[in-house]
Amino acid sequence: MKKTMITASIIGAAVGFNAYAYTVYSSDESALDIGGRIEPRFNVSDANEVNANGTANGNSSFKDMSRARLHFAGETSVNDSVSVFGFYEAEMTTEDSEIDNRYMFAGFDTNFGAFSYGKQDSSQVILTNVTDIMETFGGSAADIVVGNQDKLENNFVYMVETPVGVTVTLNYVAADEKDNDSAGGSIYYESPIGLDIGAGYVSGDQRTGTGLASVEVDQYDVALSYTFNDFYIGALYVAGEVDNVDIDGYEIALAYNINDYVFRYVFNYRDSDNASHDVDYNAIEGVYNVTDNFVGYAGYEFNRLDGKQNDDQLQAGVRYTF
């Protein structure tokens, strides 16, 4: 069967824009896709030699970051107006043998929107994806609060896409820990001329560490992007409060395609009275699409914060997608 528009959007957001999948079963009522990636990659930076607080950790400046992912996506039609769907994605790295359950959710799609529950993205990710476009760096300033992030456990999501290009997403995270819930919503408009705009808000309680008391948090997001032929520009503004500390920031992303090559640039900035929230760097990246499902890439981050833990970074790799 052909996936409905909303289900395809939900699953597509989880596996990435350039997702490649193999349909192992398809009928008029059901479909099952399997896909994934194999991605050897590495990072070179003096920041790898120290912990987050700047103390030496005994490691070298070279760090392997290779990973592999496998996902399953299925959908079954119940009747002409309702279908059910499920998605699971796991990741393994060379650093350890444990499997990371990146996504695990299921739900049903109707004429009035899609409802799902599990480990999945918040309602704000449709906005933060506007500037989170790189293979290597970026997306560092977007999430002031945890409830703004992707891959949130215990997450209830409702999404509806209208015929005029407007997508409305609502979510509620019922955390296992007491006083750690969050709720948010967003609206995103994709225009027929390549100009997209969206805004969102999330609020709730957030624990600042294991065993620590929770604090009140909230965040606003405003996103804008424009696509013209092979050129893309995206901008994201964020502002919020964590335990009465005001934080704001922004991200800018540029991309240009030339045949099989993609060149990208991002600027990430976030500022507050608490330096632990600060982000300030530029990054560039080049990507070569060898085939539709095999790419090579390299990126460099120019970090403008002080401290060895904020040293510049070089990251490169190849990715085979199936």
Disulfide bonds with the S-S distance in Angstrom:
none
